[in-house]
Amino acid sequence: MKRFFLSFCLSAAFLSCRKTGFQGPYEETRFLMDTAVRIAVYDAGLSREEAASAVHRAFGRMSVLESRVSAQADSSEMARLSRHSGEEACPVSDTVLVILRTALEVSERSGGAFDVTIGPVQDLWGFYTDHPQKPDSTDIAAVLDKVDYRMIQVGDGRVRLTRPGMKIDPGGIAKGYVVDAGVQSLMDSGVRAGIVDGGGDLRIFGSHPVNRQWRIGVRHPRPDENSLFGVLSLDGCAVATSGDYERFFMHGRMRCHHILDPQTGYPANGCISVTVTADLAMQADAYATAVFVLGPEKGMQLLESHPGLEGLILYEKEGRVLCRVSSGMRKAFSRL
């Protein structure tokens, strides 16, 4: 019998360090974007009530944006774009414009390894349902001509999907955008240091009150799901992890996971986990997917060719988990 595993563990777990007498952080966890989202405020200059208010406003802002960009909500702007594929351009909000323009930029830089038009193929696999399954190869071939980021036309306030049957799947970038919006809301409320962790997509800002740098644990993808592969010591930045253990099911001995190669319509098989750091969570989110699809060699070339991006690539060879670390991340990474 096929089994479907949905991991609610955080792909990049936050490691908090406290000294005796340090009171904090103020934190809350809510369910957004199909995952547990945690916001923690580290700011001794704020009262508990002020911190709680800032976190409440941040969650409110993130919830509003989720309703606009979720591909699973029929009322969202992304869903409306897909329903009108092949028709006239649709008016969209600045939120959708920013997400799609960034998506197209990452698609161009990665040679199409990242592609938000993967929606028709994702639907065949059913990873967002309770019963995912391996589709027939003829069904995949029949929809691949609807997957091509170059068929998205973005103008002033309007977007058009040029071919009927196209569908936007913003899952590899929209969550990062929402995380960024949560951070911006906190900073607008006067918070000087904190973290917004969206389960694999997180952003830290300000200085940790004890260590100054933040310690981010990278989960080991095999085989003990509770262990860590290593730790990153970072200043304020965004971190995103894409792994083949997040949404997957087994088809015989084949691990079928949700990170699909837009060129083939099948799960990318070169990597098992990719962690990327960038200035924005939206960028880290999209590039983590692109690097995963490209594989260890080409993925590392992509990271090294773009200033501001760093990454850790985990892959399997002869039953062993190996890693490649970008040049700018080597000092920050400690393997456990």
N, C-alpha and C positions, 0 to 999 in steps of 0.2 A: 504494500500500500504506500502510495506517495504521501509524504509528510511535508507540511509547510511550516517553516520556522520564521517567526518575526521577532527579531531581537529588540528588546526594549532597553538593553544596556547601552550606555553612551559609548560611541566609538572612540571619542577622545575624552577620557574621564578627567575631571578636575581634581587635583591633589591639593587639599587645603592644609596649611601649616599654621599652627597657632602657638603663641607663648602664653604662659600663665598670666592672667590679668587682661589679655586682649579679649574684648567683648565684641563679637561680631562673627561673621557678617550678618546682615539682615537678608534673608532669602525666602523666596517662594517658588513653588513648582506648580505649573498648570499644564494641561494637555492641549497642545496646539500643533497644527501641521503634522498630525498623525504621529506625534511623539511627545515625550515629557520634556517640557521646556523649563529650564531653571534660570532664575535671575538672582544674583547675589550682589549686594551693595557693600563695598568696603570704604567707608568714609566716616572717620571719627568725628568730623565736624557736623554731622547730621544727627538729629534726634531719631529715635525709633519711629516716631510718627511721620517725620519728614521722609525717611527712607521708605517706609511702607507706602506713602503716597506716591513717591517717584516710581516704585515698582508697579503699583496699580496702574498708573498712567502708561507705563511702558507696555504692560500686558494689553491694555486697552487698544493702544496703537497697533500692536502686532496682530491682534484679533481682527481689527478692521481690514488690515492689509491682506491677511489670510483669506478673507471672504472675497477679495477682488482677484486674487491670483491662483487660487486653488483650481486645479483641473478637475477635481472630483465634485466640486460644487456647481450645479447646473446654472446657478445665478451669477457665477463669477465672470469677469471680463474675458479671461482666458477661454472658458467654455463657450462663451458667445462667439469669440473669434473662430473657434473650430466649427461651430454650427453653420457659420456663414462662409466657410472655405469655398473658393471658386466663385464667389460673388463679389459685390462691390466692397471697397475698403470700409472698415468699421471704425467709428470714433473710439478712442481709448484714453484712459487717464495717463498722467505723467508717470505713475508707478509702472504701468505695463510698458510704456515706451522705454523707460530706463532699463527694465529687465530684458526686453527683447533686443535693444541695441547692444547691451553688454553680451547677451547670448550670441548675437551675430559676430561680434568681435572675437569672442573665444572660439567660435566655430571656424572663422577664417584663420586664426593663428594656429589652430590644431588640425587644420586640413579636414574638418568635418568630423573629427572624433567626438566632439561634443555637438549635439544637434537636438534642439527642443522640438523638432517636428517628428520625433520618434514615437509619438503618441499612438498611431495606428498599429505599430508592432507591439508596443506595450500592452495594448488592449488584448491582443491575441494571447499573450502569455498570462494575463490576468493577475499580475503581481499585486494589484490594488484591490483584489477580491479575496474571498475566503477560500476559493478553489482555483489556484493557479495551475496551469498545465502546460506541457510542451506542445506547441502547435505543430500542425503538419507543415512540411517544408513548402508545399505548394501554396498554402495560405500565406506564409511569410513572403514568398516571392510575389504574390498578388498585390501586396500593399507596399512593398519597398519603393515603388515609384512615387509614393506620396511622402517619402522621407527625404527631405533636402532643404536645408536652411536657406538656400539661395532662392527658394520659392516664397520667402517672406518679404513683403514690401512694406517698409516702414517710412512713413512720411510725417508731415507736421500734424500731430494729433490723431493720425489714422494709421491703421495696419490692415493689410490684405494678405490672405493666404491664397495664392494664385491657382492652386489645383484643387478640385473637389475631392473631398475625403481626407484632406489633411487635418491633423490634430496636433495642437500644442501640448507638450508635456513639460511643464516648467519645473518638475521635481528636482532637477539637478542645479537649479539656480535660485528659484523663488524663496526657498527657505533661508538661504544666505541673505537675501535682500531683507526679509522680515527681521532676521537677527540684527542686521545693521540698523534698521529702523528702531528696534528696541534699545540699542545702545545710544542712538542719537536722542531718543526720548529721555533716557536717564541723564545724559549730559545737559540737555535743555532744562532739566529739573535741578541742575546744580550738583549732581553726583560727580565726584572726582575720580573714583576708582570702582571697578566692578566687572562683572562677567555676565554675558547672556549666552547660555548653553542650550542649543536646540537639538541635542542628540546627534552628534557627529558634525555639526556646524556650530562653532562658537566664536565669540569675540571678547577679548579682554582689553580693558583700557585703564589708564592710570597706573600707579605703582602698587604692588602688593604691600599691605601695611607692615608685614614682618620681613619678607625676603626681598622686597623691591621687584624682583623678577617673579613671574608666574610659572608654576610647574604644572605641565600638562602631560598626563599619562597617555601613551599610545597603546591601545589594546592589542594583545597578541591574537592574531586571527586563527591560530591552530595550536593545540586542540582544546586547551582549557580556556573557556570563554571568560573566566574571571581573572585571568592573569594579564600582566602588562608586558609588552615587548620592550618598551623603553620610556624615557621621560624627556620632554622638551622643556628647557628653561628659557622663557621668552619675556620680552617687553610687550607693551601693548600691540596687539595685532589680531588678525583673524586666523582661525585654524579650522580646516574641514577634512574629514576622513570619509573615503568611499571604500567599502569592503564587500567581498562576496559572501559575507556571513550575515548581512543585515536583513535582506529579504531573499529567501531562497527555498528551494525544495529539491529533493533528490529524485532523479529519473534514472533508475538503475544505479550505476556508479557515477553518473554525470551530475555535477552540481549546477543546477539551473538558478542563476541569480538575476537580479533586476537591472544590472548595469549592462545594457545591450549595445553591441557594436552597430552603429547606424548603417554601415556598409553591408553587413550580413544579416542583421535582424536576430542574431543569436548572442548569448552572453559572451562578453569579452573574456578571454581566458589567459591573458599574459600575466596579470597581477592578481594578488589576493587582497591587498590593502594598499591604499595610497593616502598619505596625509600631506596636505599642502598648507603653507602659510602665505598670507597676503595682507594688504592693508585693509581690505574689505572682505566680509564673509561671503558676499555675493561672488566675488572673484575666486576666493579659495574654493567655494562650493563647485563652481563650474569647472575650474581647472583640475580639481581632484578627479572628477568624472572623465575629463579629456585624457589625463595622464593614465588613468586606469585602462581606458580603451586602447590607447597607443601601445601599452606594454612597457617593460622596464627600460629598454634602450631608447626608443623614440620618445617615451614619456620624460625621461631624464633630459634628453636634448631639448624638449620644449621648456622645461623648468629653467635650465641653464641659459636659454636664449632670451629670457624675459626678466629684466631687473625687477625686483620687488617680489618675485615668486621664489619660494624654496619648498623642498619636499622630501619625503621619505617614502620609498617604494618597497613594498614587501612582495616577494614572489616565491614560488616553490620550484625546487629543482631536485630531482631524485629523492623526494620525500622530505627534504630539508627546507626550512623557511630562511631565505636569504634577503638581504636588504641592500638598497642603494640610497645614498644620502647626498643631496645636492651640496655643492661647495659651501654655500652660505649657511647651511644648517648644521654642519659638522660640529662646530663648537657648542651649539645649543643642545645637541642630542646626546643622551647617555643611554646605552643599551643595558637592560637589566639581565 
